Amino acid sequence: METKVQSKRGFDSQIYMKIGDDQLVTLALKFVLESDKPPSFENIAAEVYSSFPLHFCLQGHPEWPHTLVIDRSIRRCCTDKNRKWVTGKAATGFRMMPAGETIANDTLEKLRGNKPLEKTLPKGGRQTSSGKVVKHIEDSLAFNKFQRDGNLNAVTEFDLCDLLYCTVESTAETLENNLGVLVSNVKNFQREDLVPFLNNLRHRFPKRFA
């Protein structure tokens, strides 16, 4: 598969890698709206990944978008009391709030080199997103049962799906993709100690994975 690393809009990765997820996602929504495409999650995710590929790819797989990070960023932009940049739902589409328009324009100016970047990565950066995924794993029933018993025998299919942001009706491909997302995040957060736990879930539930 061809590795995709170039921004379709010509943005410099050395600049956009220093800008937070939420700011870039908000700008991507602006681009989608300006192109007259439906402001769906799928169109936003495609715009985010094609415009900022190195920022929103899976660790070690620049040819694949990190859809979990994109989804969580959109949710933060809609629900975080310090955000409220975006409103809407995946089922009905999203729209920009006035504050989001300001953030999008500010982000675009930084990408064009017309405004200085912050010295620290804003909330919603890659490391913050990975940290939240690690916390989700550590707080999960599956991991707590594993820690208690030293094995995965007590972990149920429901526990597995909850850990992987899925339902019991989700496909094997979805579980496989989401497991890969979790593994990527724990490595990104330098928590390789969690990788054996995640990988062993495949052996515990072999029929649930692609």
N, C-alpha and C positions, 0 to 999 in steps of 0.2 A: 504493500500500500504506500502511496506517495505521502511523504511527510509534509505536513502543512505548517509552515512557520511564519510565512509572510502575511502581514496585515493587508486585507483587501483594500483598505483605505490609506495604506502607506504610513501608518503610525509607527513610530520608533519604539521598539520593545524596551529600550533602556529608559524610556520615559514612562510608558504605560505600566511597566512592572512596578513602578514606584507609586502608582495610584490605586486606591482601594477598590475592591470588588463592587461595592454599592454605587460608587461614583461612575464606574465604567458601565455597569448595567443600566443605570439611569440614562446615561448618554446613548446607549444602544437603543433604548426605548424611543428616545427622541429621533434617532435615525429611522427606526421602523415607521414611526408616525409620519415623518416627512416623506417617506417613500410610498405612502398610501397603502401599505400592506396592513392586513389585520394585526392588531397588537396582541397576538397570541403568545403563549409561553414559547412555542416552537419557533416562531419568527424572531422573538427576542433572543433566544438561546443561539440561533443561527447567526444573528448579527453580532452578538457578543463574541462568539468564538471566531468568526471570520475577521472581525476587526481587531481582536486582542488575543490571537491564538496561543501565544506562550503563557499568557496569564490564566487562561481558562481551559487548559488542556489537562488530561490526566498525567500524573507524574510518570515519566518514562515513556509516555505514549502521546507525543504532540499531535498525532493524527486523529485523536479522539477528544471530543469536548467533555469537560467536567460538569455534567448536567446537574449533579447534586449541589455543587457550589453555586451555580447559576440560580437554581431554584431557591436555595436558602437566601441568597442575596435579594432576589425579588421579594421574598416574604418579609425580610427585614425592612426593605424600602416601603412596604405597605403597612407594616404593623408596629415597627419600633417607634416609640413615642418621641424619640429624638430624630427620627427620619421623616415619615409621612411625605416622602417624595413622590410616591406612586400609589395609585389605588386600583382596585379591581381584583379579579380572580382568574385562575387558569381557564375555568369553564366559560367565562364571559369576555375575557380580554382585560387589558390594563390601559390606564390613561395617566397622563402626567399631572401632578399637582403643581401649583405655582412654585413651591420651594424646590421641587424636582427640576423644573425648567431652569431655575437659577443655578442649581448644582450641575446640570448638564452643560450649560453654557460655560460655566467656570472650568469644568473638566476639559472641554474642547479647547479652551484658550491655553490650558496647561499643555495639552497634547501638541498644540501648534507652536509651543515655545514662547507664547506671549505673556505667560504668567509663571512665576516661580513655583516649584513643587514644595510641599511640606517637607520638613526634615524627617518626620516619622510617618510611616504608613498609616493612613486613616483607618478607623474601625471598619471591619469588613474586609481587611486584607487577607491574603492567602493564609498566613500563619494563624490569624484569628479564626478563620473558617475551619482550618485543620484542628485547632484546639477544641473547637466546639464538637467536632466529630469524635475526637478522642474522649471528651467528657460524656458524649452520648453512649459510647461503647462501655465506658467504666460504670455508668449508671444503669445499664441495661440488665434485665433479668437474666439473660443468657450468660453474661460475663460474671454476674454475682453468683449464679449457680456453679459456674466453672470454678470460681475461686473457692467456694465453699466445699465442693466435692472433689476438686482436683481432676475432674473429667467432665465430659459433655453429656453423660448419660441422662441427667435430669433436665437437660435443655429440650424444650418442646418445639414443635413446628411453629406454634404461635410466637414463642420467644425469638426464634430465628427470624421470622418475618418482621417482627417489631424492631429488631436490631438492624435489619436491612432496609428499613423504611418501606416495607412492602405489606401486602395482605396475603392471606393463605391462597387467594385466587390468582396471585401474580404468577407470571410465566417464569420458566427456568432461566430464560435469557435475562429477564429483569433482575432476578436474584443474583445471577452471575455478574452482571454489570455493576450492581450496587455493592456487591462484596468487593469487587475490584476497586471501586471508589473508596471504600473504607480502608483497604490495604494501602492505597496510594496516600490517603490522608495521614495515617499513622506514621508512615515513613517520612512524609513531609514534616511532621511534627517531632521527628526523631524518637518515636516510640515503637521501635522495631520489636520490643518485647511483646507487643500485642499481636504481631503477625502470626505466630504459630496458633494462637487461639482462633483467629479468623480463618486461617487456611484449614484447620481441622474441622471446621463446620461442614466442609464439603464431604468429609469422610463420615460425619455423623448423619448427614442428610443427602446421600448421593443422588437420589431421584429428584431432588429439588433444584439441581444445578444443571446447566447446559453442558 
